[in-house]
Amino acid sequence: MKTISLKIDTLIFGETEMILSHLKIPRNRYINEALAYYNAIKNRQLLEKQLQKESALVQKESINILNEFEGLDYVD
């Protein structure tokens, strides 16, 4: 476990404290869960971006191969 110091906007801190009073969980646990959730979302976005990039590369190569096949003469 790492200890960090961070600055939180006053409005966000107030909302967090209000939610924590209803949830009855420690602030530390809440922040850890929030960061884990946010990290999961960001990792998914990064993966999606990478897959889109790789898909575009595969698409271009597939078109090139298709064009090559169309140019071949088939002998029966």
C-alpha positions in Angstrom: 0.0 0.0 0.0 1.3 3.4 -1.0 0.6 6.7 0.8 0.0 9.7 -1.4 -1.0 13.3 -0.9 -3.4 14.9 -3.3 -5.4 18.1 -3.8 -9.1 17.7 -4.4 -11.5 20.4 -5.6 -13.6 21.7 -2.8 -16.9 20.8 -4.6 -15.7 17.2 -5.3 -14.5 16.8 -1.7 -17.9 18.0 -0.4 -19.8 15.6 -2.6 -17.5 12.7 -1.6 -18.0 13.4 2.1 -21.8 13.5 1.6 -21.8 10.2 -0.2 -19.4 8.7 2.4 -21.7 9.7 5.2 -24.5 7.7 3.5 -22.4 4.7 2.5 -20.6 4.4 5.9 -17.3 3.3 4.3 -13.9 4.8 4.8 -12.8 7.5 2.5 -9.6 5.6 1.6 -11.6 2.6 0.5 -14.0 4.8 -1.5 -11.1 6.6 -3.3 -9.4 3.3 -4.0 -12.5 1.8 -5.5 -13.1 5.0 -7.6 -9.6 4.9 -8.9 -9.8 1.2 -9.8 -13.1 1.9 -11.6 -11.6 4.8 -13.5 -8.5 2.9 -14.4 -10.6 0.1 -15.8 -12.5 2.6 -18.0 -9.3 4.2 -19.2 -7.7 0.8 -19.9 -10.7 -0.2 -22.0 -10.5 3.1 -23.9 -6.8 2.6 -24.6 -7.5 -1.0 -25.8 -10.3 0.2 -28.0 -8.1 2.8 -29.6 -5.4 0.2 -30.2 -7.8 -2.2 -31.7 -9.2 0.4 -34.0 -5.7 1.3 -35.2 -4.8 -2.4 -35.7 -8.1 -3.0 -37.4 -7.4 -0.2 -39.9 -4.0 -1.8 -40.7 -5.6 -5.2 -41.2 -8.3 -3.7 -43.4 -5.8 -2.0 -45.7 -3.8 -5.3 -46.0 -6.9 -7.3 -46.7 -7.9 -4.9 -49.5 -4.4 -5.3 -51.0 -4.6 -9.1 -50.9 -8.1 -9.0 -52.4 -6.8 -6.9 -55.2 -4.0 -9.3 -55.8 -6.4 -12.2 -56.0 -8.6 -10.4 -58.4 -5.6 -9.8 -60.7 -4.7 -13.5 -60.9 -5.7 -15.6 -63.9 -7.2 -18.9 -62.9 -6.6 -21.9 -65.1 -9.2 -24.6 -65.1 
